[in-house]
């Protein structure tokens, strides 16, 4: 999918004209830089992404990149974060779902994003160590604050499902959300590094998500549906 133009917050119009103009320029610079980053990665891989080349492609000063993103890793974090922004928009634009279906839709949109720009996302995820960290933090360290955001989105949906009585009593939705995220990230890393192909990634990812959900569904019918979706039973 690459980097799409980030939406500009409506609060910009509520501040003074000078600040509003500054915010618009910052948003435009961010958009131009992330678009250029995606183009460079697609053409030359991550090794081709240097701050100097990125600045030239985006039409900004090298110093501007360092001021706004810190370093190349900061650019990559912003790129992935922007992708997550777009996922949230896409899911929000879909018809109303149950909380669990919203989580499923989030991962479906995530997979579609990967499929639409393999040359961009594959090298990015190939650099991540999904096994980074230990215990509850395992895997989220690989994506930093972006990983934490992703986990929080899943956790919020699971918390709504628990409140609606869809999950068993006492379900630790925070731990479950991290498990679901880390499991998916591990599979993305295996696909990105060539350990499994795309179909293997999709099949194992669906299996992991649906088995995790089946383990905590309160209703037997929902458990059976999840097991059928995972293809454990037919």
C-alpha positions as CSV (number, residue, x, y, z in Angstrom):
1,X,0.0,0.0,0.0
2,X,2.9,2.3,0.7
3,X,2.5,5.6,2.6
4,X,-0.8,7.4,2.2
5,X,-1.4,11.0,2.9
6,X,-2.0,11.3,6.7
7,X,-5.2,13.1,7.6
8,X,-4.7,16.6,9.0
9,X,-6.4,17.1,12.4
10,X,-9.4,19.5,12.4
11,X,-7.8,21.2,15.4
12,X,-5.4,22.9,13.1
13,X,-8.1,25.4,12.2
14,X,-8.7,26.2,15.8
15,X,-5.3,27.7,16.4
16,X,-3.8,30.9,15.1
17,X,-3.1,31.2,11.4
18,X,0.7,31.1,11.9
19,X,0.5,27.8,13.9
20,X,-2.1,26.4,11.5
21,X,0.3,27.1,8.6
22,X,3.2,25.5,10.4
23,X,1.1,22.4,11.2
24,X,0.1,22.0,7.6
25,X,3.7,22.3,6.4
26,X,4.8,19.8,9.0
27,X,2.0,17.4,7.9
28,X,2.9,17.9,4.2
29,X,6.6,17.3,4.9
30,X,5.8,14.1,6.8
31,X,3.6,12.9,3.9
32,X,6.3,13.7,1.4
33,X,9.0,12.0,3.4
34,X,7.0,8.8,4.1
35,X,5.9,8.6,0.4
36,X,9.5,8.9,-0.6
37,X,10.7,6.4,1.9
38,X,8.2,3.8,0.5
39,X,9.4,4.5,-3.0
40,X,13.1,4.1,-2.1
41,X,12.5,0.9,-0.1
42,X,10.4,-0.6,-3.0
43,X,13.2,0.2,-5.5
44,X,16.4,-0.3,-3.6
45,X,15.5,-2.1,-0.4
46,X,16.3,-0.9,3.1
47,X,20.0,-0.7,2.3
48,X,19.1,2.0,-0.2
49,X,17.3,4.1,2.3
50,X,19.8,6.8,3.5
51,X,18.9,10.1,5.0
52,X,20.6,12.0,2.2
53,X,18.8,10.0,-0.5
54,X,15.5,10.4,1.3
55,X,15.9,14.1,1.7
56,X,16.7,14.5,-2.0
57,X,13.7,12.3,-3.0
58,X,11.3,14.2,-0.7
59,X,12.7,17.6,-1.6
60,X,13.6,18.6,2.0
61,X,16.9,19.4,3.8
62,X,18.7,16.5,5.5
63,X,18.5,18.6,8.7
64,X,14.7,18.6,8.4
65,X,14.7,14.8,8.5
66,X,16.8,14.7,11.6
67,X,14.7,17.4,13.3
68,X,11.3,15.7,12.5
69,X,12.3,12.0,12.7
70,X,15.5,11.7,14.7
71,X,17.2,9.2,12.4
72,X,16.5,6.5,9.8
73,X,15.0,4.2,12.4
74,X,12.7,7.1,13.4
75,X,11.6,7.3,9.7
76,X,10.8,3.6,9.7
77,X,8.8,3.8,12.9
78,X,6.8,6.7,11.4
79,X,6.3,4.8,8.2
80,X,4.9,1.8,10.1
81,X,2.8,4.0,12.4
82,X,1.3,5.7,9.3
83,X,0.4,2.3,8.0
84,X,-1.4,1.6,11.2
85,X,-3.2,4.9,11.0
86,X,-4.5,3.8,7.6
87,X,-5.6,0.4,8.9
88,X,-7.7,2.1,11.6
89,X,-9.3,4.3,9.0
90,X,-10.1,1.4,6.8
91,X,-11.6,-0.7,9.6
92,X,-13.6,2.3,10.9
93,X,-15.1,2.8,7.4
94,X,-16.4,-0.8,7.3
95,X,-20.0,-1.7,8.5
96,X,-20.4,-2.2,12.2
97,X,-18.9,-5.4,13.6
98,X,-19.0,-7.2,16.9
99,X,-15.8,-6.5,18.9
100,X,-14.3,-9.8,17.8
101,X,-15.1,-9.3,14.2
102,X,-13.5,-5.9,14.4
103,X,-10.2,-7.6,15.4
104,X,-10.6,-10.0,12.6
105,X,-11.2,-7.1,10.2
106,X,-8.1,-5.3,11.5
107,X,-5.9,-8.3,10.7
108,X,-7.6,-8.8,7.3
109,X,-6.8,-5.1,6.5
110,X,-3.2,-5.6,7.7
111,X,-2.7,-8.6,5.4
112,X,-4.2,-6.6,2.5
113,X,-1.8,-3.8,3.2
114,X,1.2,-6.2,3.1
115,X,-0.1,-7.8,-0.1
116,X,-0.5,-4.5,-1.9
117,X,3.1,-3.4,-1.3
118,X,5.2,-6.5,-0.8
119,X,8.4,-4.8,-2.0
120,X,8.0,-2.1,0.7
121,X,6.7,-4.1,3.7
122,X,8.7,-7.3,3.3
123,X,12.2,-5.7,3.9
124,X,10.8,-3.6,6.8
125,X,9.4,-6.6,8.7
126,X,12.5,-8.7,7.8
127,X,14.6,-6.3,9.9
128,X,12.4,-6.8,13.0
129,X,13.2,-9.4,15.7
130,X,9.7,-10.5,16.7
131,X,11.2,-12.5,19.6
132,X,12.7,-9.4,21.2
133,X,11.7,-9.0,24.9
134,X,10.5,-11.5,27.4
135,X,7.2,-12.4,29.0
136,X,4.3,-10.0,28.3
137,X,6.6,-7.6,26.5
138,X,8.0,-10.2,24.0
139,X,7.6,-9.1,20.4
140,X,6.2,-5.6,21.1
141,X,9.8,-4.3,21.7
142,X,10.5,-5.1,18.0
143,X,8.0,-2.4,17.0
144,X,8.3,0.0,20.0
145,X,5.4,2.3,20.5
146,X,3.7,1.2,17.2
147,X,3.6,-2.4,18.6
148,X,2.1,-1.0,21.8
149,X,-0.6,0.9,19.8
150,X,-1.5,-2.3,17.8
151,X,-1.8,-4.3,21.1
152,X,-4.0,-1.5,22.6
153,X,-6.4,-1.6,19.6
154,X,-6.8,-5.4,20.0
155,X,-7.1,-5.1,23.8
156,X,-9.9,-2.5,23.5
157,X,-11.8,-4.8,21.2
158,X,-11.3,-7.8,23.5
159,X,-12.4,-5.7,26.5
160,X,-15.6,-4.8,24.7
161,X,-16.2,-8.5,23.9
162,X,-15.6,-9.4,27.6
163,X,-18.0,-6.7,28.7
164,X,-20.6,-8.1,26.2
165,X,-20.2,-11.5,27.8
166,X,-18.6,-13.1,24.8
167,X,-15.5,-14.2,26.6
168,X,-15.1,-16.5,29.6
169,X,-15.1,-14.9,33.1
170,X,-11.7,-13.8,34.2
171,X,-10.2,-13.6,30.8
172,X,-7.0,-11.5,30.9
173,X,-7.6,-9.4,27.8
174,X,-4.3,-7.5,28.0
175,X,-2.3,-10.8,28.0
176,X,-4.5,-12.2,25.3
177,X,-4.1,-9.1,23.1
178,X,-0.3,-9.3,23.4
179,X,-0.3,-13.0,22.7
180,X,-2.4,-12.5,19.5
181,X,-0.1,-9.6,18.4
182,X,3.2,-11.4,19.0
183,X,1.9,-14.6,17.4
184,X,1.0,-12.6,14.2
185,X,4.3,-10.7,14.3
186,X,6.3,-13.9,14.5
187,X,4.5,-15.2,11.4
188,X,5.0,-11.9,9.5
189,X,8.7,-12.1,10.3
190,X,8.9,-15.7,9.0
191,X,7.2,-14.7,5.8
192,X,9.4,-11.6,5.4
193,X,12.6,-13.6,5.9
194,X,11.4,-16.3,3.5
195,X,10.9,-19.1,6.0
196,X,7.3,-19.5,4.9
197,X,5.5,-18.4,1.8
198,X,2.5,-16.1,1.6
199,X,-0.1,-18.9,1.7
200,X,1.7,-20.5,4.7
201,X,1.7,-17.1,6.4
202,X,-2.0,-16.6,5.9
203,X,-3.0,-20.1,6.9
204,X,-0.9,-20.2,10.1
205,X,-2.0,-16.7,11.0
206,X,-5.7,-17.6,10.7
207,X,-5.0,-20.7,12.7
208,X,-3.3,-18.9,15.5
209,X,-5.9,-16.2,15.8
210,X,-8.9,-18.5,15.7
211,X,-7.4,-21.0,18.2
212,X,-6.7,-18.1,20.6
213,X,-10.3,-16.9,20.3
214,X,-11.8,-20.4,20.6
215,X,-9.9,-20.8,23.9
216,X,-11.7,-17.9,25.5
217,X,-15.2,-17.8,23.9
218,X,-17.9,-18.3,26.5
219,X,-20.4,-19.6,24.0
220,X,-20.0,-23.1,22.6
221,X,-21.3,-22.0,19.2
222,X,-18.7,-19.3,18.9
223,X,-16.0,-21.7,19.9
224,X,-17.1,-24.1,17.2
225,X,-17.3,-21.3,14.6
226,X,-13.7,-20.3,15.5
227,X,-12.5,-23.9,15.2
228,X,-14.1,-24.2,11.8
229,X,-12.6,-20.9,10.7
230,X,-9.2,-22.3,11.8
231,X,-10.0,-25.5,9.8
232,X,-9.2,-27.6,12.8
233,X,-12.7,-29.0,12.4
234,X,-15.0,-29.0,9.4
